[in-house]
């Protein structure tokens, strides 16, 4: 009887130890963390929750819902698009982007001239265009969103 208890204990340990090792919460992988933003119901058209090649998650900064409307030229980010898609301004003009979507967005010029932090709903970003030229930009989080500022 003593031997069967010993066998039983060894058998239980032989099964329990590998199971405990497999269920550990620690990780030793150096692989980057992947974050998925879950869709939510808003009743408005958009692409919330859709996955597209090149989409990444970025940290966001909260906007103030009570912030005043920007003075001067403005670009609205709404329904996963920049409005207007092309804006023409004189040299020295400051343009302000406002995120009117519930999803975070940012503004990244393709030539590296400017890059906003992530903007939550009602978040804003302003940039002063000191040099004439054509500035193409995208949302770095949703690279299918594209627009242009022409500075004369």
N, CA, C and O atoms as a GROMACS GRO file, in nm:
protein
  608
    1UNK      N    1   0.083  -0.120   0.000
    1UNK     CA    2   0.000   0.000   0.000
    1UNK      C    3   0.088   0.127   0.000
    1UNK      O    4   0.056   0.225  -0.067
    2UNK      N    5   0.196   0.122   0.075
    2UNK     CA    6   0.288   0.235   0.081
    2UNK      C    7   0.345   0.262  -0.058
    2UNK      O    8   0.360   0.379  -0.095
    3UNK      N    9   0.376   0.161  -0.135
    3UNK     CA   10   0.432   0.174  -0.268
    3UNK      C   11   0.332   0.236  -0.365
    3UNK      O   12   0.370   0.317  -0.449
    4UNK      N   13   0.205   0.198  -0.356
    4UNK     CA   14   0.107   0.255  -0.448
    4UNK      C   15   0.082   0.403  -0.419
    4UNK      O   16   0.056   0.479  -0.512
    5UNK      N   17   0.091   0.447  -0.293
    5UNK     CA   18   0.080   0.590  -0.262
    5UNK      C   19   0.197   0.666  -0.322
    5UNK      O   20   0.181   0.776  -0.374
    6UNK      N   21   0.315   0.606  -0.314
    6UNK     CA   22   0.433   0.670  -0.370
    6UNK      C   23   0.420   0.681  -0.521
    6UNK      O   24   0.450   0.786  -0.579
    7UNK      N   25   0.374   0.573  -0.586
    7UNK     CA   26   0.353   0.577  -0.732
    7UNK      C   27   0.249   0.682  -0.770
    7UNK      O   28   0.265   0.755  -0.867
    8UNK      N   29   0.144   0.688  -0.692
    8UNK     CA   30   0.038   0.787  -0.719
    8UNK      C   31   0.093   0.929  -0.706
    8UNK      O   32   0.063   1.014  -0.789
    9UNK      N   33   0.172   0.954  -0.603
    9UNK     CA   34   0.229   1.087  -0.583
    9UNK      C   35   0.325   1.124  -0.696
    9UNK      O   36   0.325   1.238  -0.742
   10UNK      N   37   0.406   1.027  -0.741
   10UNK     CA   38   0.498   1.052  -0.851
   10UNK      C   39   0.421   1.080  -0.980
   10UNK      O   40   0.456   1.169  -1.056
   11UNK      N   41   0.314   1.003  -1.002
   11UNK     CA   42   0.232   1.023  -1.122
   11UNK      C   43   0.167   1.162  -1.121
   11UNK      O   44   0.166   1.231  -1.223
   12UNK      N   45   0.113   1.203  -1.007
   12UNK     CA   46   0.050   1.335  -0.997
   12UNK      C   47   0.155   1.445  -1.022
   12UNK      O   48   0.128   1.541  -1.093
   13UNK      N   49   0.273   1.430  -0.963
   13UNK     CA   50   0.379   1.529  -0.983
   13UNK      C   51   0.425   1.532  -1.128
   13UNK      O   52   0.452   1.639  -1.182
   14UNK      N   53   0.433   1.415  -1.192
   14UNK     CA   54   0.477   1.408  -1.330
   14UNK      C   55   0.379   1.479  -1.424
   14UNK      O   56   0.420   1.532  -1.527
   15UNK      N   57   0.253   1.480  -1.390
   15UNK     CA   58   0.153   1.548  -1.472
   15UNK      C   59   0.142   1.696  -1.433
   15UNK      O   60   0.131   1.782  -1.520
   16UNK      N   61   0.145   1.725  -1.305
   16UNK     CA   62   0.123   1.862  -1.258
   16UNK      C   63   0.238   1.956  -1.292
   16UNK      O   64   0.213   2.071  -1.328
   17UNK      N   65   0.362   1.912  -1.283
   17UNK     CA   66   0.476   2.001  -1.308
   17UNK      C   67   0.479   2.050  -1.452
   17UNK      O   68   0.492   2.171  -1.472
   18UNK      N   69   0.467   1.963  -1.554
   18UNK     CA   70   0.464   2.017  -1.691
   18UNK      C   71   0.345   2.109  -1.718
   18UNK      O   72   0.357   2.208  -1.789
   19UNK      N   73   0.227   2.076  -1.660
   19UNK     CA   74   0.110   2.162  -1.678
   19UNK      C   75   0.134   2.299  -1.617
   19UNK      O   76   0.099   2.401  -1.677
   20UNK      N   77   0.193   2.303  -1.498
   20UNK     CA   78   0.222   2.431  -1.434
   20UNK      C   79   0.323   2.511  -1.514
   20UNK      O   80   0.311   2.634  -1.524
   21UNK      N   81   0.421   2.445  -1.572
   21UNK     CA   82   0.522   2.514  -1.652
   21UNK      C   83   0.460   2.574  -1.778
   21UNK      O   84   0.500   2.682  -1.821
   22UNK      N   85   0.364   2.505  -1.837
   22UNK     CA   86   0.300   2.553  -1.960
   22UNK      C   87   0.202   2.666  -1.934
   22UNK      O   88   0.174   2.746  -2.024
   23UNK      N   89   0.150   2.674  -1.814
   23UNK     CA   90   0.048   2.777  -1.788
   23UNK      C   91   0.104   2.901  -1.723
   23UNK      O   92   0.027   2.985  -1.678
   24UNK      N   93   0.233   2.918  -1.716
   24UNK     CA   94   0.295   3.036  -1.655
   24UNK      C   95   0.258   3.162  -1.730
   24UNK      O   96   0.237   3.159  -1.851
   25UNK      N   97   0.250   3.272  -1.658
   25UNK     CA   98   0.213   3.398  -1.722
   25UNK      C   99   0.334   3.476  -1.770
   25UNK      O  100   0.319   3.572  -1.845
   26UNK      N  101   0.453   3.438  -1.728
   26UNK     CA  102   0.573   3.508  -1.773
   26UNK      C  103   0.605   3.474  -1.917
   26UNK      O  104   0.567   3.368  -1.966
   27UNK      N  105   0.675   3.564  -1.984
   27UNK     CA  106   0.713   3.540  -2.122
   27UNK      C  107   0.859   3.576  -2.141
   27UNK      O  108   0.909   3.671  -2.080
   28UNK      N  109   0.927   3.501  -2.223
   28UNK     CA  110   1.068   3.529  -2.249
   28UNK      C  111   1.088   3.573  -2.392
   28UNK      O  112   1.202   3.586  -2.438
   29UNK      N  113   0.981   3.595  -2.464
   29UNK     CA  114   0.991   3.634  -2.605
   29UNK      C  115   1.028   3.781  -2.616
   29UNK      O  116   0.977   3.863  -2.540
   30UNK      N  117   1.115   3.815  -2.710
   30UNK     CA  118   1.148   3.955  -2.738
   30UNK      C  119   1.066   4.009  -2.854
   30UNK      O  120   1.094   4.118  -2.904
   31UNK      N  121   0.965   3.934  -2.899
   31UNK     CA  122   0.882   3.977  -3.012
   31UNK      C  123   0.802   4.100  -2.972
   31UNK      O  124   0.761   4.110  -2.856
   32UNK      N  125   0.778   4.195  -3.066
   32UNK     CA  126   0.701   4.315  -3.033
   32UNK      C  127   0.556   4.281  -3.000
   32UNK      O  128   0.500   4.185  -3.052
   33UNK      N  129   0.498   4.360  -2.914
   33UNK     CA  130   0.361   4.343  -2.873
   33UNK      C  131   0.269   4.394  -2.983
   33UNK      O  132   0.291   4.501  -3.039
   34UNK      N  133   0.166   4.317  -3.015
   34UNK     CA  134   0.069   4.358  -3.115
   34UNK      C  135  -0.059   4.398  -3.044
   34UNK      O  136  -0.108   4.323  -2.959
   35UNK      N  137  -0.113   4.515  -3.078
   35UNK     CA  138  -0.235   4.564  -3.013
   35UNK      C  139  -0.344   4.578  -3.118
   35UNK      O  140  -0.320   4.632  -3.226
   36UNK      N  141  -0.462   4.528  -3.086
   36UNK     CA  142  -0.576   4.539  -3.176
   36UNK      C  143  -0.680   4.626  -3.111
   36UNK      O  144  -0.714   4.605  -2.994
   37UNK      N  145  -0.733   4.723  -3.182
   37UNK     CA  146  -0.838   4.809  -3.130
   37UNK      C  147  -0.971   4.745  -3.165
   37UNK      O  148  -1.001   4.722  -3.282
   38UNK      N  149  -1.051   4.716  -3.063
   38UNK     CA  150  -1.179   4.650  -3.084
   38UNK      C  151  -1.280   4.747  -3.144
   38UNK      O  152  -1.279   4.866  -3.111
   39UNK      N  153  -1.367   4.697  -3.232
   39UNK     CA  154  -1.469   4.785  -3.291
   39UNK      C  155  -1.573   4.824  -3.186
   39UNK      O  156  -1.592   4.754  -3.087
   40UNK      N  157  -1.638   4.936  -3.210
   40UNK     CA  158  -1.747   4.978  -3.124
   40UNK      C  159  -1.859   5.031  -3.210
   40UNK      O  160  -1.836   5.080  -3.321
   41UNK      N  161  -1.980   5.021  -3.161
   41UNK     CA  162  -2.095   5.066  -3.238
   41UNK      C  163  -2.115   5.215  -3.218
   41UNK      O  164  -2.133   5.261  -3.105
   42UNK      N  165  -2.112   5.291  -3.326
   42UNK     CA  166  -2.134   5.435  -3.315
   42UNK      C  167  -2.254   5.480  -3.396
   42UNK      O  168  -2.305   5.590  -3.376
   43UNK      N  169  -2.300   5.397  -3.487
   43UNK     CA  170  -2.412   5.436  -3.571
   43UNK      C  171  -2.370   5.524  -3.687
   43UNK      O  172  -2.456   5.570  -3.762
   44UNK      N  173  -2.241   5.550  -3.703
   44UNK     CA  174  -2.193   5.632  -3.813
   44UNK      C  175  -2.103   5.549  -3.902
   44UNK      O  176  -2.038   5.456  -3.855
   45UNK      N  177  -2.097   5.583  -4.031
   45UNK     CA  178  -2.011   5.506  -4.119
   45UNK      C  179  -1.866   5.527  -4.084
   45UNK      O  180  -1.828   5.631  -4.030
   46UNK      N  181  -1.784   5.429  -4.113
   46UNK     CA  182  -1.643   5.438  -4.085
   46UNK      C  183  -1.580   5.301  -4.098
   46UNK      O  184  -1.643   5.207  -4.147
   47UNK      N  185  -1.457   5.290  -4.057
   47UNK     CA  186  -1.386   5.165  -4.072
   47UNK      C  187  -1.341   5.113  -3.937
   47UNK      O  188  -1.241   5.041  -3.930
   48UNK      N  189  -1.409   5.146  -3.829
   48UNK     CA  190  -1.370   5.106  -3.696
   48UNK      C  191  -1.356   4.955  -3.687
   48UNK      O  192  -1.446   4.881  -3.728
   49UNK      N  193  -1.243   4.909  -3.633
   49UNK     CA  194  -1.222   4.768  -3.610
   49UNK      C  195  -1.170   4.693  -3.730
   49UNK      O  196  -1.143   4.573  -3.718
   50UNK      N  197  -1.156   4.758  -3.843
   50UNK     CA  198  -1.106   4.689  -3.962
   50UNK      C  199  -0.954   4.684  -3.958
   50UNK      O  200  -0.890   4.779  -3.914
   51UNK      N  201  -0.898   4.574  -4.003
   51UNK     CA  202  -0.754   4.560  -4.008
   51UNK      C  203  -0.708   4.576  -4.152
   51UNK      O  204  -0.764   4.515  -4.243
   52UNK      N  205  -0.607   4.658  -4.172
   52UNK     CA  206  -0.554   4.681  -4.306
   52UNK      C  207  -0.403   4.670  -4.301
   52UNK      O  208  -0.342   4.700  -4.198
   53UNK      N  209  -0.340   4.626  -4.410
   53UNK     CA  210  -0.194   4.620  -4.411
   53UNK      C  211  -0.134   4.755  -4.378
   53UNK      O  212  -0.179   4.858  -4.428
   54UNK      N  213  -0.033   4.754  -4.295
   54UNK     CA  214   0.035   4.877  -4.261
   54UNK      C  215  -0.023   4.951  -4.142
   54UNK      O  216   0.032   5.052  -4.100
   55UNK      N  217  -0.136   4.902  -4.086
   55UNK     CA  218  -0.196   4.969  -3.971
   55UNK      C  219  -0.113   4.940  -3.847
   55UNK      O  220  -0.072   4.825  -3.826
   56UNK      N  221  -0.088   5.039  -3.766
   56UNK     CA  222  -0.017   5.021  -3.640
   56UNK      C  223  -0.091   5.094  -3.531
   56UNK      O  224  -0.172   5.183  -3.557
   57UNK      N  225  -0.062   5.057  -3.408
   57UNK     CA  226  -0.120   5.126  -3.295
   57UNK      C  227  -0.020   5.228  -3.244
   57UNK      O  228   0.100   5.201  -3.240
   58UNK      N  229  -0.069   5.345  -3.206
   58UNK     CA  230   0.021   5.449  -3.160
   58UNK      C  231  -0.035   5.508  -3.032
   58UNK      O  232  -0.156   5.509  -3.010
   59UNK      N  233   0.054   5.559  -2.946
   59UNK     CA  234   0.005   5.627  -2.827
   59UNK      C  235  -0.074   5.751  -2.866
   59UNK      O  236  -0.049   5.812  -2.970
   60UNK      N  237  -0.169   5.788  -2.783
   60UNK     CA  238  -0.254   5.901  -2.816
   60UNK      C  239  -0.248   6.007  -2.707
   60UNK      O  240  -0.211   5.978  -2.593
   61UNK      N  241  -0.285   6.128  -2.744
   61UNK     CA  242  -0.298   6.235  -2.647
   61UNK      C  243  -0.443   6.279  -2.648
   61UNK      O  244  -0.506   6.288  -2.753
   62UNK      N  245  -0.495   6.304  -2.532
   62UNK     CA  246  -0.637   6.341  -2.522
   62UNK      C  247  -0.658   6.484  -2.564
   62UNK      O  248  -0.579   6.573  -2.531
   63UNK      N  249  -0.765   6.506  -2.638
   63UNK     CA  250  -0.802   6.641  -2.677
   63UNK      C  251  -0.905   6.695  -2.580
   63UNK      O  252  -0.967   6.619  -2.506
   64UNK      N  253  -0.922   6.822  -2.579
   64UNK     CA  254  -1.020   6.884  -2.492
   64UNK      C  255  -1.146   6.913  -2.572
   64UNK      O  256  -1.141   6.991  -2.668
   65UNK      N  257  -1.260   6.851  -2.536
   65UNK     CA  258  -1.383   6.875  -2.611
   65UNK      C  259  -1.426   7.021  -2.609
   65UNK      O  260  -1.500   7.064  -2.698
   66UNK      N  261  -1.380   7.099  -2.511
   66UNK     CA  262  -1.422   7.237  -2.504
   66UNK      C  263  -1.320   7.334  -2.563
   66UNK      O  264  -1.330   7.455  -2.544
   67UNK      N  265  -1.220   7.280  -2.637
   67UNK     CA  266  -1.119   7.369  -2.694
   67UNK      C  267  -1.182   7.455  -2.803
   67UNK      O  268  -1.267   7.408  -2.879
   68UNK      N  269  -1.139   7.581  -2.813
   68UNK     CA  270  -1.197   7.671  -2.912
   68UNK      C  271  -1.159   7.629  -3.054
   68UNK      O  272  -1.059   7.560  -3.076
   69UNK      N  273  -1.240   7.673  -3.150
   69UNK     CA  274  -1.211   7.643  -3.290
   69UNK      C  275  -1.081   7.713  -3.328
   69UNK      O  276  -1.058   7.827  -3.288
   70UNK      N  277  -0.996   7.645  -3.406
   70UNK     CA  278  -0.868   7.705  -3.444
   70UNK      C  279  -0.887   7.826  -3.534
   70UNK      O  280  -0.976   7.828  -3.619
   71UNK      N  281  -0.801   7.927  -3.515
   71UNK     CA  282  -0.802   8.043  -3.603
   71UNK      C  283  -0.717   8.009  -3.724
   71UNK      O  284  -0.615   7.943  -3.710
   72UNK      N  285  -0.756   8.052  -3.841
   72UNK     CA  286  -0.680   8.023  -3.961
   72UNK      C  287  -0.723   7.893  -4.026
   72UNK      O  288  -0.823   7.833  -3.987
   73UNK      N  289  -0.646   7.850  -4.127
   73UNK     CA  290  -0.683   7.730  -4.202
   73UNK      C  291  -0.687   7.607  -4.111
   73UNK      O  292  -0.603   7.589  -4.023
   74UNK      N  293  -0.787   7.523  -4.135
   74UNK     CA  294  -0.804   7.403  -4.053
   74UNK      C  295  -0.835   7.283  -4.140
   74UNK      O  296  -0.896   7.295  -4.247
   75UNK      N  297  -0.790   7.166  -4.093
   75UNK     CA  298  -0.822   7.040  -4.158
   75UNK      C  299  -0.896   6.955  -4.057
   75UNK      O  300  -0.852   6.939  -3.943
   76UNK      N  301  -1.009   6.902  -4.098
   76UNK     CA  302  -1.088   6.814  -4.013
   76UNK      C  303  -1.055   6.669  -4.047
   76UNK      O  304  -1.046   6.632  -4.164
   77UNK      N  305  -1.038   6.587  -3.945
   77UNK     CA  306  -1.017   6.444  -3.965
   77UNK      C  307  -1.148   6.377  -3.924
   77UNK      O  308  -1.183   6.373  -3.806
   78UNK      N  309  -1.220   6.324  -4.024
   78UNK     CA  310  -1.353   6.270  -3.997
   78UNK      C  311  -1.385   6.160  -4.096
   78UNK      O  312  -1.353   6.170  -4.214
   79UNK      N  313  -1.448   6.053  -4.046
   79UNK     CA  314  -1.484   5.938  -4.129
   79UNK      C  315  -1.362   5.883  -4.204
   79UNK      O  316  -1.369   5.848  -4.321
   80UNK      N  317  -1.249   5.876  -4.131
   80UNK     CA  318  -1.124   5.823  -4.184
   80UNK      C  319  -1.080   5.896  -4.311
   80UNK      O  320  -1.035   5.833  -4.407
   81UNK      N  321  -1.093   6.030  -4.310
   81UNK     CA  322  -1.048   6.112  -4.423
   81UNK      C  323  -1.010   6.250  -4.372
   81UNK      O  324  -1.060   6.297  -4.270
   82UNK      N  325  -0.919   6.315  -4.446
   82UNK     CA  326  -0.881   6.454  -4.419
   82UNK      C  327  -0.970   6.544  -4.504
   82UNK      O  328  -0.989   6.518  -4.623
   83UNK      N  329  -1.024   6.651  -4.443
   83UNK     CA  330  -1.112   6.742  -4.517
   83UNK      C  331  -1.068   6.885  -4.488
   83UNK      O  332  -1.077   6.929  -4.373
   84UNK      N  333  -1.022   6.959  -4.587
   84UNK     CA  334  -1.020   6.925  -4.730
   84UNK      C  335  -0.900   6.834  -4.762
   84UNK      O  336  -0.800   6.834  -4.690
   85UNK      N  337  -0.912   6.756  -4.870
   85UNK     CA  338  -0.801   6.669  -4.909
   85UNK      C  339  -0.681   6.748  -4.962
   85UNK      O  340  -0.568   6.699  -4.956
   86UNK      N  341  -0.705   6.868  -5.015
   86UNK     CA  342  -0.596   6.957  -5.058
   86UNK      C  343  -0.626   7.096  -5.005
   86UNK      O  344  -0.735   7.150  -5.024
   87UNK      N  345  -0.524   7.154  -4.938
   87UNK     CA  346  -0.539   7.287  -4.880
   87UNK      C  347  -0.424   7.373  -4.932
   87UNK      O  348  -0.308   7.332  -4.926
   88UNK      N  349  -0.456   7.492  -4.984
   88UNK     CA  350  -0.353   7.583  -5.034
   88UNK      C  351  -0.347   7.704  -4.941
   88UNK      O  352  -0.449   7.768  -4.913
   89UNK      N  353  -0.223   7.734  -4.894
   89UNK     CA  354  -0.204   7.844  -4.798
   89UNK      C  355  -0.079   7.923  -4.834
   89UNK      O  356   0.008   7.872  -4.904
   90UNK      N  357  -0.070   8.049  -4.788
   90UNK     CA  358   0.053   8.126  -4.810
   90UNK      C  359   0.163   8.083  -4.713
   90UNK      O  360   0.136   8.026  -4.607
   91UNK      N  361   0.287   8.110  -4.751
   91UNK     CA  362   0.402   8.080  -4.664
   91UNK      C  363   0.384   8.149  -4.529
   91UNK      O  364   0.338   8.263  -4.522
   92UNK      N  365   0.422   8.079  -4.422
   92UNK     CA  366   0.411   8.133  -4.287
   92UNK      C  367   0.279   8.102  -4.218
   92UNK      O  368   0.261   8.138  -4.102
   93UNK      N  369   0.187   8.035  -4.287
   93UNK     CA  370   0.056   8.004  -4.232
   93UNK      C  371   0.065   7.885  -4.136
   93UNK      O  372   0.139   7.790  -4.160
   94UNK      N  373  -0.011   7.894  -4.028
   94UNK     CA  374  -0.024   7.781  -3.936
   94UNK      C  375  -0.155   7.709  -3.967
   94UNK      O  376  -0.262   7.770  -3.970
   95UNK      N  377  -0.145   7.578  -3.992
   95UNK     CA  378  -0.262   7.494  -4.020
   95UNK      C  379  -0.288   7.409  -3.896
   95UNK      O  380  -0.194   7.357  -3.835
   96UNK      N  381  -0.414   7.395  -3.859
   96UNK     CA  382  -0.453   7.314  -3.743
   96UNK      C  383  -0.540   7.198  -3.788
   96UNK      O  384  -0.639   7.217  -3.859
   97UNK      N  385  -0.503   7.077  -3.746
   97UNK     CA  386  -0.580   6.956  -3.773
   97UNK      C  387  -0.658   6.922  -3.646
   97UNK      O  388  -0.604   6.930  -3.536
   98UNK      N  389  -0.785   6.883  -3.661
   98UNK     CA  390  -0.869   6.841  -3.548
   98UNK      C  391  -0.927   6.704  -3.578
   98UNK      O  392  -0.989   6.683  -3.683
   99UNK      N  393  -0.907   6.610  -3.486
   99UNK     CA  394  -0.962   6.475  -3.503
   99UNK      C  395  -1.108   6.474  -3.457
   99UNK      O  396  -1.136   6.488  -3.338
  100UNK      N  397  -1.200   6.456  -3.551
  100UNK     CA  398  -1.342   6.452  -3.520
  100UNK      C  399  -1.395   6.308  -3.521
  100UNK      O  400  -1.515   6.285  -3.507
  101UNK      N  401  -1.305   6.210  -3.538
  101UNK     CA  402  -1.341   6.068  -3.530
  101UNK      C  403  -1.330   6.021  -3.385
  101UNK      O  404  -1.267   6.087  -3.302
  102UNK      N  405  -1.390   5.908  -3.357
  102UNK     CA  406  -1.376   5.844  -3.226
  102UNK      C  407  -1.246   5.764  -3.219
  102UNK      O  408  -1.198   5.734  -3.110
  103UNK      N  409  -1.189   5.730  -3.334
  103UNK     CA  410  -1.064   5.654  -3.340
  103UNK      C  411  -0.945   5.750  -3.336
  103UNK      O  412  -0.956   5.863  -3.384
  104UNK      N  413  -0.831   5.707  -3.282
  104UNK     CA  414  -0.714   5.794  -3.282
  104UNK      C  415  -0.656   5.809  -3.423
  104UNK      O  416  -0.662   5.717  -3.504
  105UNK      N  417  -0.599   5.926  -3.450
  105UNK     CA  418  -0.532   5.955  -3.577
  105UNK      C  419  -0.407   6.038  -3.549
  105UNK      O  420  -0.391   6.091  -3.439
  106UNK      N  421  -0.320   6.050  -3.648
  106UNK     CA  422  -0.210   6.144  -3.641
  106UNK      C  423  -0.186   6.200  -3.780
  106UNK      O  424  -0.252   6.160  -3.876
  107UNK      N  425  -0.091   6.291  -3.791
  107UNK     CA  426  -0.060   6.358  -3.918
  107UNK      C  427   0.090   6.345  -3.938
  107UNK      O  428   0.169   6.393  -3.856
  108UNK      N  429   0.131   6.281  -4.049
  108UNK     CA  430   0.273   6.256  -4.075
  108UNK      C  431   0.305   6.297  -4.218
  108UNK      O  432   0.252   6.240  -4.313
  109UNK      N  433   0.394   6.398  -4.234
  109UNK     CA  434   0.432   6.438  -4.370
  109UNK      C  435   0.525   6.333  -4.429
  109UNK      O  436   0.608   6.275  -4.359
  110UNK      N  437   0.508   6.309  -4.558
  110UNK     CA  438   0.588   6.206  -4.624
  110UNK      C  439   0.735   6.246  -4.636
  110UNK      O  440   0.821   6.159  -4.651
  111UNK      N  441   0.765   6.378  -4.630
  111UNK     CA  442   0.905   6.422  -4.640
  111UNK      C  443   0.969   6.442  -4.504
  111UNK      O  444   1.085   6.483  -4.496
  112UNK      N  445   0.897   6.412  -4.396
  112UNK     CA  446   0.952   6.424  -4.261
  112UNK      C  447   0.948   6.564  -4.202
  112UNK      O  448   1.005   6.587  -4.095
  113UNK      N  449   0.883   6.659  -4.268
  113UNK     CA  450   0.879   6.797  -4.220
  113UNK      C  451   0.801   6.810  -4.088
  113UNK      O  452   0.838   6.892  -4.004
  114UNK      N  453   0.696   6.731  -4.069
  114UNK     CA  454   0.618   6.738  -3.946
  114UNK      C  455   0.558   6.602  -3.915
  114UNK      O  456   0.536   6.519  -4.003
  115UNK      N  457   0.532   6.581  -3.786
  115UNK     CA  458   0.470   6.457  -3.737
  115UNK      C  459   0.399   6.489  -3.606
  115UNK      O  460   0.461   6.533  -3.509
  116UNK      N  461   0.270   6.466  -3.604
  116UNK     CA  462   0.195   6.493  -3.481
  116UNK      C  463   0.201   6.370  -3.390
  116UNK      O  464   0.231   6.260  -3.436
  117UNK      N  465   0.173   6.390  -3.262
  117UNK     CA  466   0.150   6.273  -3.177
  117UNK      C  467   0.013   6.216  -3.212
  117UNK      O  468  -0.061   6.277  -3.289
  118UNK      N  469  -0.020   6.102  -3.158
  118UNK     CA  470  -0.156   6.049  -3.178
  118UNK      C  471  -0.258   6.142  -3.115
  118UNK      O  472  -0.232   6.202  -3.011
  119UNK      N  473  -0.373   6.154  -3.180
  119UNK     CA  474  -0.478   6.244  -3.129
  119UNK      C  475  -0.605   6.164  -3.108
  119UNK      O  476  -0.656   6.100  -3.200
  120UNK      N  477  -0.658   6.168  -2.986
  120UNK     CA  478  -0.788   6.109  -2.959
  120UNK      C  479  -0.896   6.202  -3.016
  120UNK      O  480  -0.863   6.303  -3.079
  121UNK      N  481  -1.022   6.168  -2.995
  121UNK     CA  482  -1.132   6.251  -3.042
  121UNK      C  483  -1.118   6.394  -2.991
  121UNK      O  484  -1.092   6.415  -2.873
  122UNK      N  485  -1.133   6.490  -3.080
  122UNK     CA  486  -1.123   6.635  -3.054
  122UNK      C  487  -0.980   6.682  -3.026
  122UNK      O  488  -0.959   6.798  -2.992
  123UNK      N  489  -0.882   6.592  -3.040
  123UNK     CA  490  -0.743   6.633  -3.025
  123UNK      C  491  -0.702   6.719  -3.144
  123UNK      O  492  -0.755   6.703  -3.254
  124UNK      N  493  -0.607   6.810  -3.122
  124UNK     CA  494  -0.562   6.898  -3.230
  124UNK      C  495  -0.410   6.896  -3.242
  124UNK      O  496  -0.338   6.860  -3.149
  125UNK      N  497  -0.364   6.935  -3.361
  125UNK     CA  498  -0.222   6.951  -3.390
  125UNK      C  499  -0.208   7.068  -3.485
  125UNK      O  500  -0.286   7.081  -3.580
  126UNK      N  501  -0.110   7.155  -3.461
  126UNK     CA  502  -0.086   7.271  -3.548
  126UNK      C  503   0.058   7.269  -3.596
  126UNK      O  504   0.149   7.227  -3.525
  127UNK      N  505   0.076   7.317  -3.720
  127UNK     CA  506   0.210   7.326  -3.779
  127UNK      C  507   0.217   7.452  -3.864
  127UNK      O  508   0.126   7.481  -3.942
  128UNK      N  509   0.326   7.528  -3.848
  128UNK     CA  510   0.346   7.648  -3.928
  128UNK      C  511   0.434   7.614  -4.048
  128UNK      O  512   0.544   7.561  -4.032
  129UNK      N  513   0.385   7.644  -4.167
  129UNK     CA  514   0.456   7.616  -4.291
  129UNK      C  515   0.544   7.736  -4.328
  129UNK      O  516   0.494   7.836  -4.378
  130UNK      N  517   0.674   7.725  -4.301
  130UNK     CA  518   0.767   7.836  -4.322
  130UNK      C  519   0.822   7.840  -4.464
  130UNK      O  520   0.868   7.944  -4.509
  131UNK      N  521   0.817   7.728  -4.535
  131UNK     CA  522   0.874   7.722  -4.671
  131UNK      C  523   0.767   7.684  -4.772
  131UNK      O  524   0.678   7.604  -4.744
  132UNK      N  525   0.778   7.745  -4.891
  132UNK     CA  526   0.686   7.710  -4.999
  132UNK      C  527   0.714   7.567  -5.044
  132UNK      O  528   0.826   7.518  -5.036
  133UNK      N  529   0.610   7.501  -5.092
  133UNK     CA  530   0.625   7.364  -5.142
  133UNK      C  531   0.494   7.288  -5.132
  133UNK      O  532   0.393   7.340  -5.085
  134UNK      N  533   0.499   7.164  -5.175
  134UNK     CA  534   0.384   7.075  -5.167
  134UNK      C  535   0.415   6.970  -5.063
  134UNK      O  536   0.512   6.896  -5.075
  135UNK      N  537   0.332   6.963  -4.961
  135UNK     CA  538   0.352   6.872  -4.848
  135UNK      C  539   0.244   6.764  -4.851
  135UNK      O  540   0.128   6.791  -4.819
  136UNK      N  541   0.282   6.645  -4.889
  136UNK     CA  542   0.188   6.533  -4.886
  136UNK      C  543   0.199   6.468  -4.749
  136UNK      O  544   0.308   6.452  -4.695
  137UNK      N  545   0.084   6.431  -4.693
  137UNK     CA  546   0.086   6.370  -4.561
  137UNK      C  547  -0.017   6.259  -4.552
  137UNK      O  548  -0.109   6.249  -4.634
  138UNK      N  549   0.000   6.175  -4.450
  138UNK     CA  550  -0.088   6.061  -4.426
  138UNK      C  551  -0.118   6.054  -4.277
  138UNK      O  552  -0.055   6.123  -4.196
  139UNK      N  553  -0.213   5.971  -4.242
  139UNK     CA  554  -0.231   5.930  -4.103
  139UNK      C  555  -0.138   5.810  -4.085
  139UNK      O  556  -0.155   5.709  -4.152
  140UNK      N  557  -0.042   5.821  -3.994
  140UNK     CA  558   0.053   5.711  -3.973
  140UNK      C  559  -0.013   5.587  -3.916
  140UNK      O  560   0.042   5.477  -3.928
  141UNK      N  561  -0.128   5.601  -3.853
  141UNK     CA  562  -0.202   5.488  -3.798
  141UNK      C  563  -0.284   5.420  -3.907
  141UNK      O  564  -0.297   5.298  -3.908
  142UNK      N  565  -0.339   5.499  -3.998
  142UNK     CA  566  -0.424   5.451  -4.108
  142UNK      C  567  -0.367   5.507  -4.239
  142UNK      O  568  -0.420   5.606  -4.290
  143UNK      N  569  -0.262   5.446  -4.294
  143UNK     CA  570  -0.189   5.506  -4.407
  143UNK      C  571  -0.269   5.521  -4.537
  143UNK      O  572  -0.221   5.582  -4.632
  144UNK      N  573  -0.390   5.467  -4.542
  144UNK     CA  574  -0.473   5.489  -4.660
  144UNK      C  575  -0.534   5.629  -4.660
  144UNK      O  576  -0.587   5.673  -4.761
  145UNK      N  577  -0.525   5.699  -4.546
  145UNK     CA  578  -0.575   5.836  -4.535
  145UNK      C  579  -0.463   5.930  -4.583
  145UNK      O  580  -0.358   5.938  -4.521
  146UNK      N  581  -0.488   6.001  -4.695
  146UNK     CA  582  -0.385   6.087  -4.755
  146UNK      C  583  -0.442   6.223  -4.788
  146UNK      O  584  -0.561   6.236  -4.820
  147UNK      N  585  -0.356   6.325  -4.781
  147UNK     CA  586  -0.397   6.461  -4.818
  147UNK      C  587  -0.272   6.544  -4.849
  147UNK      O  588  -0.160   6.495  -4.838
  148UNK      N  589  -0.294   6.670  -4.889
  148UNK     CA  590  -0.184   6.756  -4.932
  148UNK      C  591  -0.207   6.899  -4.884
  148UNK      O  592  -0.320   6.949  -4.883
  149UNK      N  593  -0.096   6.964  -4.844
  149UNK     CA  594  -0.097   7.109  -4.818
  149UNK      C  595  -0.002   7.170  -4.920
  149UNK      O  596   0.114   7.131  -4.930
  150UNK      N  597  -0.053   7.267  -4.996
  150UNK     CA  598   0.029   7.340  -5.094
  150UNK      C  599   0.058   7.477  -5.033
  150UNK      O  600  -0.034   7.552  -5.000
  151UNK      N  601   0.188   7.508  -5.018
  151UNK     CA  602   0.229   7.634  -4.958
  151UNK      C  603   0.290   7.720  -5.069
  151UNK      O  604   0.387   7.680  -5.133
  152UNK      N  605   0.233   7.841  -5.090
  152UNK     CA  606   0.279   7.930  -5.198
  152UNK      C  607   0.344   8.054  -5.142
  152UNK      O  608   0.389   8.140  -5.219
   0.00000   0.00000   0.00000
